[in-house]
Amino acid sequence: MLSLACSLTNDPELDTKFPQLAANTYSHNRIEQLEAHAHDMDNKMDIILAKLGEVASLLNMNSSATRENSAVSYFNSVNPSTTNGLKLQEPPLHLIQDIDSRLFPKKVDSESATLEKAKRPYIVARSAFEQYFKNHESLCLELSHQFLIKSHFWIIPGGLKSINKQYVEKHCFIASVFTIIAMGFDENDKYEKEQAELYPLVEHLLTNTLTMFEKLIDHDIEALLYCCMYRFSRKSKRYRQLSFNPLVLSNFAINSLLNILDFHKIKDRVLLEEQYNSSDIYHLRILNSLTACKLQFSIGFSTFTYQDPFIKELNNLIAKFPQSNFRDDIKLSEINLSDIVNSIFLNFKDYFHSFTNVFKQGGNRDKNDETLLVFPELDYWLKNWEELLSKDNGGILWFSYDFFYIMICRSFIMEFYQPTLAKDAEYLESVLVTMKHYCVSLLNGFLKLPSSLIKGAPVITTNQVVYACLTLCDFLHKFSAKERQQTLNLCTKIYWHLNAIGEKRNEATENVAVIIKSLIDTGKKRMKSSDTSLTSNSPIAAFDQSETVQKKSPLNKDISIPDVDRFNSFEDFFQDFFESLQPTAQHMFSDRRSSSAASK
């Protein structure tokens, strides 16, 4: 009872008096030693297997065929179908919070307490929006309807088609987000006054939502998703309208969703009970969209992190639902592609050196055009989702695919120009050609989008377009005279496409046209001042300019993009544009104008 050691156990006379007992003790000790030795061997085997797995992963980087097999086994290993997890009914901190709430009640039935509660920031923000909605009810309902229609391809599928007064009263935050984003679709600053009044209300609702972790509902988190996907502040009002970090918002939204919902039970319902509730698929769609946003912005901001295996498993769960559609598949494919690229950048130094070694051995090249590089991981993804890509009318997957090719190639140059690429002209040329190829591919794909899709497109799409234009203009000095002219022409087409062929700008395109015009101007200046740019330490400016200087021709000197701000219409702009770039185009364009005038 007192746990005292027996003084007789170490008595040497016991072995003499009871030899059988000594033999049993010896056998018992021997068994314990053997068990300990076996356990030690198991631990060592686990370590050896883990090391072998790491070595196998490194070796797989040099073989696309092996990589395909490892990718399949990898996804099988990180997506187990076990349903042993659960959300505890009595988390320790929840118990402590319950005690706090009983000893220090949040509700006090007094007049002063009621007055103080009405002054709480969220109550004040909610009351202010309710008053705004009362004054502009028809406008808010119409703008919300416009958002749901124009952005239907990008937002949660199978959701609302319109909202009414009762919905706004229950979900004021998401209703305010619908309204202010739709104001960004306006032309000629049609709702500038109303937007200026609404912005501080949305800002207060958003900032207070970030402090109400325990009280959020699924509609609040969906609203946070759209705050990540779209910019509701106006660039022209930056001095008093903030731009919130979408990566921070998406991280918060995912954690909030995991907090308010029991995804373990959702998993049980789907895998064990084969129940496919509409509310479950709605919540999984929110999670998948947030996961895609987080991965895209993590890559875009260069904050690469490993994806949570549990969240990855939940992402794939949506494929079990009979009511899932191709847009759900597109979102899954988008997550898969971003996860692949994220993994590449997590080990980017090793990846570059491994890729370079294979390239020097004649691998990692396009079969149809050996000047183009092929990243095997992205190529495997492309083959795996080839059928789905044909249904992607919005170009979501193609744009992401092209964007990541551009990003990897540009990162090769920016991070490894010295000493690797600077000493290998063939390798550098392949990187440049591949980068240009996918820039042109992305921009040509964007030009095929109808204006309706552009106006409702999220910020990531316009960011990809700007990045492609930026890359082309940064490396304009490495192109021939003809390629430069084609590049400037293409960027200018993007400018006019963003303005819907002559329409006024709107905040939905985030004034991307202005950015692209500045990139064109910067590219021209860099071309003209190539000699002075050699003093820069940037890899972009550090390239040998001798070949470019030798290839200059009169056509190259005559390249000039007119100032688009001087023109009121698409036709006036291109009249001057063709006069500047192509001497024969003036006659052609004049013929068109004369024939058009005659028809009128």
C-alpha positions as semicolon CSV with decimal commas, in nm:
position;residue;x (nm);y (nm);z (nm)
1;M;0,000;0,000;0,000
2;L;0,293;0,233;0,073
3;S;0,477;0,127;-0,247
4;L;0,789;0,028;-0,048
5;A;1,045;-0,202;-0,211
6;C;1,068;-0,554;-0,068
7;S;1,393;-0,601;0,117
8;L;1,399;-0,976;0,042
9;T;1,411;-0,951;-0,336
10;N;1,784;-0,892;-0,342
11;D;1,866;-1,159;-0,082
12;P;2,136;-1,391;-0,233
13;E;2,014;-1,678;-0,015
14;L;1,689;-1,687;-0,215
15;D;1,869;-1,820;-0,523
16;T;2,019;-2,101;-0,315
17;K;1,703;-2,194;-0,130
18;F;1,467;-2,157;-0,427
19;P;1,660;-2,241;-0,752
20;Q;1,337;-2,269;-0,955
21;L;1,243;-1,913;-0,861
22;A;1,584;-1,790;-0,973
23;A;1,546;-1,971;-1,306
24;N;1,205;-1,814;-1,360
25;T;1,341;-1,471;-1,275
26;Y;1,630;-1,523;-1,516
27;S;1,389;-1,632;-1,794
28;H;1,164;-1,337;-1,722
29;N;1,455;-1,093;-1,748
30;R;1,570;-1,262;-2,066
31;I;1,225;-1,220;-2,223
32;E;1,215;-0,854;-2,124
33;Q;1,556;-0,798;-2,287
34;L;1,443;-0,970;-2,607
35;E;1,124;-0,761;-2,618
36;A;1,320;-0,442;-2,565
37;H;1,563;-0,545;-2,839
38;A;1,275;-0,620;-3,079
39;H;1,113;-0,285;-2,999
40;D;1,443;-0,109;-3,065
41;M;1,474;-0,289;-3,399
42;D;1,121;-0,176;-3,496
43;N;1,211;0,185;-3,422
44;K;1,527;0,159;-3,631
45;M;1,332;0,002;-3,919
46;D;1,084;0,292;-3,910
47;I;1,372;0,540;-3,934
48;I;1,532;0,346;-4,220
49;L;1,201;0,331;-4,412
50;A;1,146;0,703;-4,360
51;K;1,496;0,778;-4,494
52;L;1,438;0,552;-4,791
53;G;1,113;0,738;-4,860
54;E;1,303;1,069;-4,866
55;V;1,566;0,929;-5,101
56;A;1,296;0,788;-5,328
57;S;1,126;1,129;-5,339
58;L;1,451;1,294;-5,448
59;L;1,511;1,030;-5,713
60;N;1,158;1,074;-5,845
61;M;1,234;1,435;-5,935
62;N;1,454;1,310;-6,219
63;S;1,198;1,078;-6,375
64;S;0,855;1,182;-6,498
65;A;0,739;0,819;-6,524
66;T;0,835;0,744;-6,165
67;R;0,684;1,075;-6,060
68;E;0,345;0,975;-6,196
69;N;0,345;0,656;-5,989
70;S;0,461;0,837;-5,675
71;A;0,197;1,105;-5,723
72;V;-0,077;0,842;-5,720
73;S;0,057;0,673;-5,407
74;Y;0,112;1,013;-5,246
75;F;-0,248;1,119;-5,290
76;N;-0,364;0,779;-5,161
77;S;-0,146;0,811;-4,852
78;V;-0,254;1,165;-4,761
79;N;-0,621;1,099;-4,826
80;P;-0,708;0,805;-4,600
81;S;-1,073;0,713;-4,577
82;T;-1,061;0,659;-4,199
83;T;-1,332;0,823;-3,992
84;N;-1,182;0,792;-3,643
85;G;-1,154;1,166;-3,579
86;L;-1,405;1,366;-3,379
87;K;-1,463;1,707;-3,229
88;L;-1,453;1,682;-2,848
89;Q;-1,775;1,758;-2,663
90;E;-1,583;1,902;-2,368
91;P;-1,273;2,089;-2,487
92;P;-1,080;2,210;-2,177
93;L;-1,088;2,577;-2,269
94;H;-1,461;2,565;-2,346
95;L;-1,523;2,431;-1,995
96;I;-1,322;2,717;-1,850
97;Q;-1,512;2,969;-2,065
98;D;-1,840;2,823;-1,937
99;I;-1,725;2,876;-1,580
100;D;-1,629;3,234;-1,664
101;S;-1,966;3,302;-1,824
102;R;-2,150;3,170;-1,515
103;L;-1,943;3,360;-1,262
104;F;-1,924;3,672;-1,477
105;P;-2,247;3,675;-1,683
106;K;-2,243;3,850;-2,020
107;K;-2,610;3,947;-1,993
108;V;-2,710;4,196;-1,732
109;D;-3,075;4,303;-1,710
110;S;-3,036;4,670;-1,644
111;E;-3,104;4,987;-1,835
112;S;-2,741;5,099;-1,826
113;A;-2,622;4,759;-1,953
114;T;-2,868;4,777;-2,242
115;L;-2,740;5,123;-2,338
116;E;-2,380;5,007;-2,320
117;K;-2,455;4,700;-2,531
118;A;-2,602;4,921;-2,802
119;K;-2,266;5,100;-2,820
120;R;-2,073;4,783;-2,904
121;P;-1,885;4,825;-3,236
122;Y;-2,060;4,542;-3,420
123;I;-2,407;4,658;-3,307
124;V;-2,325;5,013;-3,416
125;A;-2,194;4,893;-3,756
126;R;-2,497;4,670;-3,809
127;S;-2,741;4,947;-3,715
128;A;-2,564;5,189;-3,950
129;F;-2,593;4,948;-4,244
130;E;-2,956;4,877;-4,165
131;Q;-3,021;5,250;-4,186
132;Y;-2,826;5,269;-4,513
133;F;-3,029;4,979;-4,652
134;K;-3,351;5,149;-4,544
135;N;-3,251;5,461;-4,739
136;H;-3,130;5,268;-5,048
137;E;-3,329;4,945;-5,037
138;S;-3,404;4,911;-5,408
139;L;-3,045;5,001;-5,502
140;C;-2,892;4,745;-5,262
141;L;-3,122;4,467;-5,381
142;E;-3,054;4,547;-5,747
143;L;-2,676;4,567;-5,701
144;S;-2,670;4,241;-5,504
145;H;-2,862;4,077;-5,786
146;Q;-2,608;4,212;-6,037
147;F;-2,319;4,069;-5,836
148;L;-2,480;3,725;-5,816
149;I;-2,544;3,729;-6,191
150;K;-2,215;3,878;-6,317
151;S;-1,996;3,671;-6,084
152;H;-2,200;3,351;-6,091
153;F;-1,918;3,162;-6,265
154;W;-1,666;3,250;-5,992
155;I;-1,861;3,236;-5,664
156;I;-2,003;2,941;-5,466
157;P;-2,199;2,727;-5,717
158;G;-2,562;2,642;-5,655
159;G;-2,614;2,939;-5,424
160;L;-2,846;3,236;-5,427
161;K;-2,978;3,393;-5,745
162;S;-3,114;3,703;-5,569
163;I;-3,175;3,830;-5,216
164;N;-3,470;3,996;-5,048
165;K;-3,528;4,224;-4,750
166;Q;-3,564;3,934;-4,505
167;Y;-3,227;3,790;-4,613
168;V;-3,058;4,128;-4,562
169;E;-3,203;4,162;-4,212
170;K;-3,057;3,822;-4,113
171;H;-2,727;3,851;-4,299
172;C;-2,632;4,217;-4,318
173;F;-2,256;4,158;-4,356
174;I;-2,272;3,944;-4,670
175;A;-2,546;4,168;-4,813
176;S;-2,322;4,472;-4,769
177;V;-2,036;4,284;-4,940
178;F;-2,260;4,191;-5,236
179;T;-2,362;4,555;-5,274
180;I;-2,023;4,721;-5,254
181;I;-1,852;4,470;-5,486
182;A;-2,127;4,527;-5,744
183;M;-2,059;4,899;-5,718
184;G;-1,715;4,818;-5,856
185;F;-1,882;4,695;-6,175
186;D;-2,025;5,042;-6,246
187;E;-1,911;5,257;-6,537
188;N;-1,833;5,627;-6,536
189;D;-1,829;5,623;-6,152
190;K;-2,206;5,585;-6,151
191;Y;-2,227;5,495;-5,781
192;E;-1,934;5,697;-5,651
193;K;-2,137;5,886;-5,388
194;E;-2,322;5,577;-5,266
195;Q;-1,996;5,378;-5,253
196;A;-1,827;5,648;-5,045
197;E;-2,111;5,625;-4,793
198;L;-2,119;5,245;-4,787
199;Y;-1,744;5,175;-4,764
200;P;-1,692;5,277;-4,396
201;L;-1,995;5,066;-4,299
202;V;-1,854;4,757;-4,474
203;E;-1,511;4,825;-4,325
204;H;-1,659;4,839;-3,975
205;L;-1,859;4,520;-4,030
206;L;-1,549;4,342;-4,163
207;T;-1,311;4,454;-3,888
208;N;-1,564;4,362;-3,620
209;T;-1,623;4,025;-3,785
210;L;-1,253;3,954;-3,735
211;T;-1,305;3,987;-3,359
212;M;-1,617;3,764;-3,339
213;F;-1,451;3,429;-3,394
214;E;-1,701;3,232;-3,182
215;K;-2,017;3,396;-3,313
216;L;-1,968;3,377;-3,689
217;I;-2,203;3,183;-3,913
218;D;-2,141;3,024;-4,252
219;H;-2,280;3,327;-4,440
220;D;-2,029;3,553;-4,261
221;I;-1,743;3,328;-4,372
222;E;-1,875;3,323;-4,728
223;A;-1,869;3,703;-4,714
224;L;-1,503;3,686;-4,602
225;L;-1,436;3,463;-4,903
226;Y;-1,566;3,732;-5,140
227;C;-1,361;3,994;-4,957
228;C;-1,058;3,778;-5,045
229;M;-1,162;3,732;-5,408
230;Y;-1,262;4,093;-5,483
231;R;-1,139;4,437;-5,386
232;F;-1,424;4,648;-5,258
233;S;-1,213;4,958;-5,188
234;R;-1,151;5,206;-5,468
235;K;-0,802;5,278;-5,591
236;S;-0,892;5,642;-5,647
237;K;-0,981;5,667;-5,275
238;R;-0,678;5,489;-5,134
239;Y;-0,608;5,775;-4,896
240;R;-0,916;5,669;-4,694
241;Q;-1,020;5,327;-4,827
242;L;-0,800;5,040;-4,712
243;S;-0,688;4,737;-4,908
244;F;-0,714;4,428;-4,685
245;N;-0,459;4,148;-4,718
246;P;-0,643;3,854;-4,881
247;L;-0,398;3,597;-4,744
248;V;-0,469;3,706;-4,386
249;L;-0,844;3,705;-4,451
250;S;-0,842;3,358;-4,610
251;N;-0,641;3,211;-4,320
252;F;-0,882;3,359;-4,068
253;A;-1,185;3,243;-4,265
254;I;-1,059;2,882;-4,287
255;N;-0,985;2,868;-3,914
256;S;-1,327;3,017;-3,840
257;L;-1,502;2,762;-4,060
258;L;-1,321;2,473;-3,893
259;N;-1,419;2,620;-3,557
260;I;-1,793;2,664;-3,611
261;L;-1,852;2,340;-3,805
262;D;-1,782;1,979;-3,712
263;F;-1,619;1,850;-4,029
264;H;-1,557;1,514;-3,862
265;K;-1,934;1,460;-3,855
266;I;-1,962;1,573;-4,216
267;K;-1,699;1,315;-4,302
268;D;-1,890;1,046;-4,113
269;R;-2,215;1,133;-4,289
270;V;-2,054;1,113;-4,631
271;L;-1,825;0,812;-4,591
272;L;-2,017;0,596;-4,342
273;E;-2,382;0,693;-4,368
274;E;-2,371;0,798;-4,736
275;Q;-2,579;1,106;-4,661
276;Y;-2,527;1,395;-4,901
277;N;-2,690;1,699;-4,742
278;S;-2,717;2,026;-4,929
279;S;-2,580;2,211;-4,624
280;D;-2,274;1,984;-4,615
281;I;-2,186;2,041;-4,979
282;Y;-2,239;2,416;-4,929
283;H;-1,990;2,417;-4,642
284;L;-1,740;2,205;-4,835
285;R;-1,767;2,444;-5,129
286;I;-1,683;2,737;-4,904
287;L;-1,385;2,544;-4,765
288;N;-1,259;2,451;-5,111
289;S;-1,286;2,806;-5,242
290;L;-1,105;2,939;-4,936
291;T;-0,836;2,670;-4,974
292;A;-0,783;2,769;-5,339
293;C;-0,759;3,136;-5,239
294;K;-0,515;3,065;-4,960
295;L;-0,286;2,857;-5,183
296;Q;-0,294;3,111;-5,466
297;F;-0,218;3,404;-5,240
298;S;0,045;3,206;-5,050
299;I;0,224;3,143;-5,377
300;G;0,166;3,499;-5,497
301;F;0,306;3,651;-5,176
302;S;0,585;3,389;-5,155
303;T;0,473;3,259;-4,814
304;F;0,493;2,891;-4,901
305;T;0,363;2,643;-4,642
306;Y;0,269;2,275;-4,635
307;Q;-0,100;2,211;-4,685
308;D;-0,282;2,056;-4,391
309;P;-0,350;1,684;-4,468
310;F;-0,690;1,698;-4,295
311;I;-0,802;1,998;-4,501
312;K;-0,675;1,826;-4,814
313;E;-0,885;1,523;-4,727
314;L;-1,192;1,745;-4,676
315;N;-1,127;1,915;-5,011
316;N;-1,151;1,582;-5,191
317;L;-1,464;1,482;-4,999
318;I;-1,685;1,690;-5,228
319;A;-1,627;1,447;-5,516
320;K;-1,844;1,193;-5,329
321;F;-2,156;1,408;-5,362
322;P;-2,397;1,314;-5,646
323;Q;-2,500;1,681;-5,676
324;S;-2,143;1,803;-5,731
325;N;-2,082;1,952;-6,077
326;F;-1,792;2,035;-6,307
327;R;-1,732;2,364;-6,126
328;D;-1,661;2,166;-5,811
329;D;-1,417;1,956;-6,014
330;I;-1,253;2,272;-6,147
331;K;-1,203;2,398;-5,793
332;L;-1,049;2,064;-5,691
333;S;-0,817;2,074;-5,991
334;E;-0,725;2,434;-5,907
335;I;-0,634;2,331;-5,551
336;N;-0,434;2,035;-5,684
337;L;-0,234;2,254;-5,924
338;S;-0,162;2,517;-5,658
339;D;-0,053;2,248;-5,414
340;I;0,191;2,107;-5,672
341;V;0,343;2,449;-5,739
342;N;0,355;2,525;-5,368
343;S;0,552;2,202;-5,315
344;I;0,796;2,302;-5,590
345;F;0,870;2,637;-5,426
346;L;0,906;2,483;-5,081
347;N;1,219;2,308;-5,215
348;F;1,299;2,551;-5,495
349;K;1,681;2,537;-5,475
350;D;1,690;2,158;-5,495
351;Y;1,421;2,163;-5,763
352;F;1,620;2,403;-5,981
353;H;1,942;2,204;-5,956
354;S;1,764;1,874;-6,023
355;F;1,573;2,024;-6,317
356;T;1,897;2,173;-6,456
357;N;2,078;1,838;-6,442
358;V;1,796;1,666;-6,632
359;F;1,789;1,949;-6,888
360;K;2,162;1,917;-6,954
361;Q;2,107;1,546;-7,018
362;G;1,849;1,629;-7,286
363;G;1,534;1,598;-7,076
364;N;1,261;1,836;-6,955
365;R;1,190;1,959;-7,309
366;D;0,872;1,978;-7,511
367;K;0,848;1,692;-7,763
368;N;0,703;1,921;-8,031
369;D;0,937;2,214;-7,968
370;E;1,267;2,143;-7,793
371;T;1,324;2,512;-7,724
372;L;1,039;2,501;-7,469
373;L;1,091;2,372;-7,118
374;V;0,852;2,124;-6,960
375;F;0,798;2,107;-6,586
376;P;0,705;1,738;-6,535
377;E;0,484;1,804;-6,230
378;L;0,271;2,055;-6,423
379;D;0,272;1,834;-6,730
380;Y;0,141;1,542;-6,523
381;W;-0,135;1,765;-6,381
382;L;-0,228;1,875;-6,734
383;K;-0,266;1,516;-6,856
384;N;-0,458;1,417;-6,544
385;W;-0,718;1,695;-6,582
386;E;-0,719;1,723;-6,962
387;E;-1,088;1,637;-7,002
388;L;-1,195;1,890;-6,740
389;L;-0,991;2,167;-6,904
390;S;-1,214;2,146;-7,210
391;K;-1,514;2,247;-6,994
392;D;-1,336;2,541;-6,832
393;N;-1,514;2,823;-7,016
394;G;-1,385;3,084;-6,775
395;G;-1,023;2,986;-6,832
396;I;-0,959;2,948;-6,459
397;L;-0,734;2,644;-6,493
398;W;-0,559;2,754;-6,812
399;F;-0,478;3,096;-6,667
400;S;-0,338;2,939;-6,351
401;Y;-0,136;2,686;-6,553
402;D;0,017;2,957;-6,775
403;F;0,073;3,186;-6,476
404;F;0,267;2,924;-6,282
405;Y;0,485;2,846;-6,585
406;I;0,567;3,217;-6,612
407;M;0,634;3,244;-6,241
408;I;0,870;2,944;-6,227
409;C;1,064;3,060;-6,534
410;R;1,094;3,416;-6,408
411;S;1,201;3,287;-6,065
412;F;1,470;3,076;-6,235
413;I;1,612;3,394;-6,386
414;M;1,573;3,616;-6,080
415;E;1,713;3,365;-5,830
416;F;1,971;3,169;-6,033
417;Y;2,093;3,396;-6,311
418;Q;2,427;3,413;-6,138
419;P;2,615;3,191;-6,174
420;T;2,416;2,916;-6,349
421;L;2,211;3,078;-6,626
422;A;2,466;3,349;-6,704
423;K;2,713;3,078;-6,809
424;D;2,470;2,867;-7,013
425;A;2,329;3,059;-7,311
426;E;2,120;2,766;-7,438
427;Y;1,955;2,711;-7,101
428;L;1,887;3,083;-7,054
429;E;1,736;3,107;-7,402
430;S;1,503;2,814;-7,330
431;V;1,388;2,977;-7,008
432;L;1,320;3,307;-7,190
433;V;1,139;3,142;-7,481
434;T;0,924;2,932;-7,246
435;M;0,839;3,235;-7,035
436;K;0,739;3,439;-7,339
437;H;0,536;3,150;-7,482
438;Y;0,319;3,120;-7,171
439;C;0,284;3,497;-7,134
440;V;0,142;3,515;-7,485
441;S;-0,076;3,210;-7,421
442;L;-0,226;3,365;-7,107
443;L;-0,295;3,701;-7,271
444;N;-0,447;3,544;-7,585
445;G;-0,670;3,333;-7,362
446;F;-0,779;3,644;-7,173
447;L;-0,866;3,820;-7,499
448;K;-1,112;3,538;-7,576
449;L;-1,310;3,602;-7,258
450;P;-1,638;3,793;-7,305
451;S;-1,671;4,126;-7,127
452;S;-1,937;3,981;-6,895
453;L;-1,688;3,734;-6,747
454;I;-1,416;3,997;-6,714
455;K;-1,637;4,233;-6,516
456;G;-1,723;3,958;-6,270
457;A;-1,375;3,804;-6,253
458;P;-1,191;3,792;-5,917
459;V;-0,874;3,983;-5,848
460;I;-0,649;3,680;-5,906
461;T;-0,742;3,675;-6,278
462;T;-0,651;4,039;-6,338
463;N;-0,334;3,991;-6,132
464;Q;-0,230;3,708;-6,363
465;V;-0,286;3,931;-6,667
466;V;-0,080;4,213;-6,516
467;Y;0,200;3,970;-6,426
468;A;0,215;3,841;-6,783
469;C;0,229;4,196;-6,925
470;L;0,489;4,296;-6,666
471;T;0,710;4,001;-6,758
472;L;0,688;4,070;-7,132
473;C;0,773;4,437;-7,083
474;D;1,058;4,360;-6,840
475;F;1,228;4,133;-7,094
476;L;1,132;4,331;-7,403
477;H;1,497;4,408;-7,476
478;K;1,568;4,037;-7,529
479;F;1,321;4,010;-7,819
480;S;1,379;4,081;-8,186
481;A;1,231;4,394;-8,342
482;K;0,934;4,201;-8,480
483;E;0,870;4,029;-8,145
484;R;0,880;4,363;-7,966
485;Q;0,619;4,508;-8,195
486;Q;0,398;4,201;-8,152
487;T;0,440;4,218;-7,775
488;L;0,342;4,585;-7,756
489;N;0,048;4,519;-7,987
490;L;-0,071;4,235;-7,764
491;C;-0,045;4,439;-7,444
492;T;-0,235;4,722;-7,610
493;K;-0,512;4,481;-7,713
494;I;-0,537;4,381;-7,348
495;Y;-0,575;4,748;-7,257
496;W;-0,870;4,791;-7,488
497;H;-1,022;4,456;-7,398
498;L;-1,024;4,556;-7,031
499;N;-1,213;4,865;-7,133
500;A;-1,465;4,648;-7,321
501;I;-1,363;4,797;-7,660
502;G;-1,408;5,162;-7,583
503;E;-1,620;5,157;-7,267
504;K;-1,510;5,355;-6,965
505;R;-1,304;5,189;-6,695
506;N;-1,463;5,047;-6,383
507;E;-1,327;4,937;-6,046
508;A;-1,407;4,572;-6,125
509;T;-1,103;4,568;-6,357
510;E;-0,913;4,755;-6,084
511;N;-0,787;5,008;-6,335
512;V;-0,565;4,734;-6,473
513;A;-0,566;4,917;-6,806
514;V;-0,379;5,207;-6,646
515;I;-0,123;4,965;-6,501
516;I;-0,069;4,795;-6,837
517;K;-0,024;5,127;-7,014
518;S;0,245;5,221;-6,761
519;L;0,416;4,885;-6,819
520;I;0,421;4,951;-7,194
521;D;0,575;5,294;-7,137
522;T;0,832;5,149;-6,897
523;G;0,923;4,874;-7,145
524;K;0,980;5,132;-7,418
525;K;1,200;5,343;-7,190
526;R;1,403;5,039;-7,088
527;M;1,458;4,956;-7,455
528;K;1,576;5,306;-7,538
529;S;1,805;5,325;-7,237
530;S;1,952;4,975;-7,257
531;D;2,305;5,106;-7,222
532;T;2,237;5,280;-6,892
533;S;2,037;4,987;-6,755
534;L;2,356;4,777;-6,748
535;T;2,455;4,951;-6,425
536;S;2,162;4,793;-6,242
537;N;2,214;4,491;-6,020
538;S;1,882;4,337;-6,128
539;P;1,910;4,014;-6,333
540;I;1,663;4,169;-6,578
541;A;1,903;4,453;-6,652
542;A;2,220;4,247;-6,617
543;F;2,174;4,052;-6,941
544;D;2,429;4,108;-7,212
545;Q;2,278;4,374;-7,437
546;S;2,529;4,339;-7,723
547;E;2,310;4,110;-7,934
548;T;2,011;4,335;-7,888
549;V;2,207;4,642;-7,993
550;Q;2,337;4,470;-8,304
551;K;1,989;4,359;-8,408
552;K;1,839;4,707;-8,396
553;S;1,673;4,817;-8,717
554;P;1,483;5,127;-8,838
555;L;1,161;4,941;-8,756
556;N;1,281;4,896;-8,401
557;K;1,354;5,267;-8,362
558;D;1,012;5,359;-8,494
559;I;0,817;5,155;-8,239
560;S;0,597;5,398;-8,051
561;I;0,279;5,344;-7,855
562;P;0,066;5,660;-7,848
563;D;-0,065;5,802;-7,524
564;V;-0,404;5,637;-7,486
565;D;-0,534;5,911;-7,261
566;R;-0,549;6,147;-7,561
567;F;-0,819;5,941;-7,736
568;N;-1,190;5,916;-7,672
569;S;-1,264;5,603;-7,873
570;F;-1,119;5,275;-7,987
571;E;-1,114;5,392;-8,351
572;D;-0,929;5,718;-8,280
573;F;-0,668;5,534;-8,079
574;F;-0,593;5,275;-8,344
575;Q;-0,583;5,538;-8,618
576;D;-0,282;5,689;-8,445
577;F;-0,155;5,349;-8,329
578;F;-0,124;5,205;-8,681
579;E;0,027;5,527;-8,813
580;S;0,302;5,489;-8,553
581;L;0,373;5,118;-8,596
582;Q;0,290;5,019;-8,952
583;P;0,325;5,266;-9,240
584;T;0,088;5,066;-9,459
585;A;-0,181;5,043;-9,194
586;Q;-0,287;5,408;-9,229
587;H;-0,415;5,345;-9,582
588;M;-0,595;5,027;-9,473
589;F;-0,756;5,194;-9,176
590;S;-0,857;5,495;-9,386
591;D;-1,030;5,261;-9,631
592;R;-1,227;5,110;-9,347
593;R;-1,330;5,451;-9,221
594;S;-1,432;5,570;-9,566
595;S;-1,635;5,254;-9,631
596;S;-1,796;5,288;-9,290
597;A;-1,885;5,651;-9,359
598;A;-2,032;5,558;-9,698
599;S;-2,252;5,291;-9,541
600;K;-2,384;5,545;-9,295
